Amino acid sequence: MADVGVDVAQLTPSQQEALQQYTQVTDQEIADAIPLLQRSQWNVQIAISKFFDGEGPDPVAEAMAAQDIPRTTARHENLQESLLTDAIPSSRSSNRPRTDPAPRVVPHQPITQRPPWIIGLLLAPFGLGFRAASTMFRTVLWMLSFLPASIRPRAVTHGLNPGFRSTTGRRMLMPRDTAARFKREFEEAYGPNELPFFEGGIAQAHDLAKKELKFLVVVLMSPEHDDTETFIKDTLLNQDVVDYLKNPSNNIILWGGNVLDSEAYQVASEYSCSKFPFTALVCLTPKEGSTRMGIVKRLVGPMPATNYLTELQAAVERYGSDLSGVRAERSAQEFARNLRTEQDSAYERSLAIDRERARQKREAAAAAAQAEKRALEQADAAERLAEKRQQWKAWRAGKLLPEPPADDKNVVRVALKMPEGSGAGRVVRRFPQSAPMDELYAFVQCYDVVRDGQVDTSVEEPEDYQHIYQFTIASTLPRVVYEPSETDTMLEKIGKSGNLIVEEIISRSDDEDEDEDEGLVV
């Protein structure tokens, strides 16, 4: 059971806010809420999910255990602790001497500025004389190179060495170009080799070793030193040394430089190099500072390949455990960060799905409400239309022409067969010969009002209403359909007499309903 004696006042403002949000949603006791939030890293969303869905084992801890990633305690170092560490070595590092710092060397780029043309004109003779003297000096050196090696001056050998020429006229290049020139001159002087020289500046190699927790081997050479050629051929190009430096499992970055170049000269000055050939092993020293790069081993002067390799291996093994611990810590942090990110992404996707469902539900409710409103409006419109239709029938019944007397010969006698269901059967009616066809349609429409004696001449014509007859009147043999008209008279269309049938007009929607009913019956 978690500790229930946690004081809320001891929590940070962010933790108190998370506790308030959690208790508002879950209504859980504070004594039970605080331990659950602690186990959830004070993540309110994860804690709420554990509360409602049940708390299972920690996926981060299980994943780390499955991948055998050690949990290392993170170190936090402030300025005061760093100063105290510099002044008084701690007990944990008392068995190991404090390393010298390995600064990040950024080469100075030359700033060239053309002198005024007057000064250039005055200095032109001196420039020509210097070039002539240089050409003469190189010619003398070339002629002396034909002498036997035993009596040949040493300056001739170094001056004509194709790998390391004199600094006279040596142009400064960018760090990457300088590294390419060093590698090219090294291969020209000592032949093709398998040394994995870093193709970039010392600052880039320094940053890469710090980022990827690798060892940086810095090799500085001076062409003017007598032991340079012996060191390179017998020690650096020894197959065991080459195999060790290029083995990826050793996590080594090899950077080489010629002190005749500005960048390598700055590295020699910063690394306190006083003798050549010079080799420095640089790596991150986490026990002396979380971001501190130190020189953990210096190899100065010529030495046998076995001693050189033994010293390198011993230093790498001594500090390799520290880098392995930092790698494990970074791997654990990165794994936990990725896992938390995946959990947050899954939560966001679930939240997006819930929002989409809520949106669809709101849209469905709005569509249903709109359909209901439309149905009510249609029903209200149909009711108003029916009322106006009844008002029109009552008004039109009062406007019907009276039936002529039986002895009147100028009439049109019509026998109408009313639709089934109307209860009227066969109706015979006389109309004046000048009566329009619309009068016959109006009589059929208002027959029930006339038959029941409910004619009221005081009824007014409805406003904004145009009556549409929902039936047609036709003759049987031959079949002729007579349309309602205000201009065509009954005498012109029907004659003096006629047997007519009243046919109701069936709308398309009614036909569809009948077809559906017939389909259901079948």
Residue pairs with C-beta under 8 A, 6 or more apart in sequence:
2 32
2 34
2 35
2 36
2 38
2 39
3 35
4 31
4 32
4 35
6 31
6 34
6 35
8 16
8 19
8 30
8 34
11 19
11 34
14 42
15 37
15 42
18 37
18 42
18 43
18 44
18 47
19 30
19 33
19 34
19 37
21 44
22 28
22 33
22 36
22 37
22 44
22 47
22 48
22 51
23 30
23 33
25 48
26 33
26 48
26 51
26 52
28 36
28 51
33 47
36 47
36 50
36 51
36 55
37 43
37 44
37 47
39 50
39 55
39 58
40 46
40 47
40 50
45 344
45 347
46 343
49 347
59 339
59 343
60 335
60 336
60 339
60 340
63 335
63 339
64 71
64 332
64 335
64 336
67 335
69 328
69 331
69 332
69 335
70 325
70 328
70 332
71 332
72 325
72 326
72 328
72 329
72 332
74 329
75 286
75 290
77 85
77 289
77 290
82 289
85 288
85 289
89 98
92 287
93 287
93 288
96 287
96 318
98 288
99 285
99 288
99 294
99 295
99 296
100 272
100 294
100 295
101 292
101 293
101 294
101 295
102 206
102 216
102 271
102 280
102 282
102 293
102 294
102 295
103 270
103 293
104 203
104 206
104 207
104 293
105 202
105 203
105 206
105 263
105 266
105 267
105 270
106 203
107 175
107 178
107 201
107 202
107 203
107 262
107 263
107 266
108 262
108 266
109 172
109 174
110 172
110 262
114 120
115 123
134 168
134 169
138 159
141 155
141 156
141 159
141 160
142 160
144 152
144 153
144 156
145 152
145 156
145 160
147 156
158 164
158 166
158 223
158 224
159 165
159 166
161 189
161 223
162 185
162 188
162 189
163 185
163 186
163 188
163 189
163 190
163 223
164 185
164 189
164 221
164 223
164 228
164 258
164 260
165 223
167 260
170 260
170 261
172 178
172 261
172 262
173 181
174 201
175 200
175 201
175 202
175 203
175 204
175 263
176 199
176 200
176 201
178 201
178 257
178 261
178 263
179 197
179 198
179 199
179 200
179 201
179 255
180 199
181 261
182 197
182 256
182 257
182 258
182 261
182 264
183 197
183 199
183 256
185 258
186 193
186 195
186 197
186 232
186 256
187 193
190 232
190 233
190 237
193 237
193 242
194 242
194 246
195 236
195 237
195 242
195 245
195 246
195 254
195 256
196 245
196 246
196 254
197 254
197 255
197 256
198 204
198 205
198 208
198 253
198 254
198 255
201 263
202 218
202 255
202 257
202 263
202 264
202 267
205 216
205 253
205 255
206 216
206 282
206 293
208 214
208 253
209 215
209 216
209 253
209 282
209 283
209 284
209 293
210 284
210 291
210 293
212 251
213 251
213 283
213 284
213 323
213 326
213 327
213 330
214 251
214 252
214 253
214 283
214 323
215 250
215 251
215 252
215 253
215 281
215 282
215 283
215 316
215 319
216 252
216 253
216 255
216 281
216 282
216 283
217 245
217 252
217 253
217 254
217 255
217 279
217 280
217 281
217 282
217 312
218 255
218 256
218 257
218 267
218 271
218 278
218 279
218 280
218 281
218 282
219 236
219 254
219 255
219 256
219 257
219 277
219 278
219 279
220 256
220 257
220 259
220 264
220 267
220 268
220 271
220 273
220 276
220 277
220 278
220 279
220 280
221 228
221 231
221 232
221 256
221 257
221 258
221 259
221 276
221 277
222 228
222 258
222 259
222 260
222 276
222 277
223 258
223 260
225 276
225 277
227 276
227 277
227 301
227 302
228 276
228 277
230 302
231 277
231 302
231 303
232 277
234 302
234 304
234 305
235 241
235 302
235 303
235 304
235 305
235 308
236 277
238 305
238 308
238 309
240 305
240 306
240 309
241 305
241 308
241 309
244 250
244 252
244 309
244 312
244 313
245 252
245 254
250 316
251 323
252 316
257 263
257 264
257 267
258 264
259 265
259 268
259 276
267 273
268 278
271 278
271 280
271 295
273 280
273 300
274 300
275 300
275 301
276 301
277 300
277 301
277 302
278 298
278 299
278 300
279 298
279 299
279 300
279 308
279 312
280 295
280 297
280 298
280 299
281 295
281 296
281 297
281 298
281 299
281 312
281 315
281 316
282 293
282 294
282 295
282 296
283 293
283 294
283 296
283 319
283 323
284 291
284 292
284 293
284 294
284 322
284 323
284 326
285 292
285 293
285 294
285 296
285 319
285 322
286 292
286 322
286 323
286 325
286 326
287 322
288 294
296 315
296 318
296 319
297 311
297 312
297 315
299 308
299 311
299 312
388 462
388 465
389 465
389 467
391 459
391 460
391 461
391 462
391 465
392 461
392 462
392 465
392 467
393 445
393 446
393 449
394 449
394 454
394 455
394 456
394 459
395 459
395 460
395 461
395 462
396 442
396 445
396 446
396 467
397 446
397 449
397 450
397 454
397 455
397 456
398 455
398 456
398 457
398 458
398 459
399 442
400 439
400 442
400 443
400 446
400 450
401 431
401 432
401 435
401 439
403 429
403 430
403 431
404 410
404 411
404 430
404 431
404 432
406 430
408 430
410 432
410 433
411 430
411 431
411 432
411 433
411 496
412 430
412 431
412 432
412 433
412 435
412 490
412 491
412 494
412 495
412 496
412 497
412 498
413 428
413 429
413 430
413 496
413 497
413 498
414 428
414 429
414 430
414 431
414 440
414 490
414 494
414 497
414 498
414 500
415 426
415 427
415 428
415 497
415 498
415 499
415 500
416 426
416 427
416 428
416 429
416 444
416 473
416 500
416 501
416 502
417 425
417 426
417 499
417 500
417 501
417 502
418 424
418 425
418 426
418 427
418 444
418 447
418 502
419 471
419 502
419 503
419 504
422 447
422 448
424 447
424 448
424 451
427 447
429 443
431 439
431 440
431 443
431 490
433 489
433 490
433 491
433 496
434 489
434 491
435 489
435 490
436 485
436 486
436 487
436 488
436 489
436 490
437 482
437 483
437 484
437 485
437 488
437 489
437 490
437 493
438 484
438 485
438 486
439 490
440 473
440 482
440 484
440 490
441 469
441 473
441 484
443 450
444 471
444 473
444 502
445 467
445 469
445 471
449 455
469 484
469 505
470 504
470 505
471 502
471 503
471 504
471 505
472 481
472 482
472 483
472 502
472 503
472 505
473 481
473 482
473 500
473 501
473 502
473 503
474 480
474 481
474 482
474 500
474 501
474 503
475 482
475 494
475 498
475 499
475 500
475 501
476 499
476 500
476 501
482 493
482 494
482 500
494 500
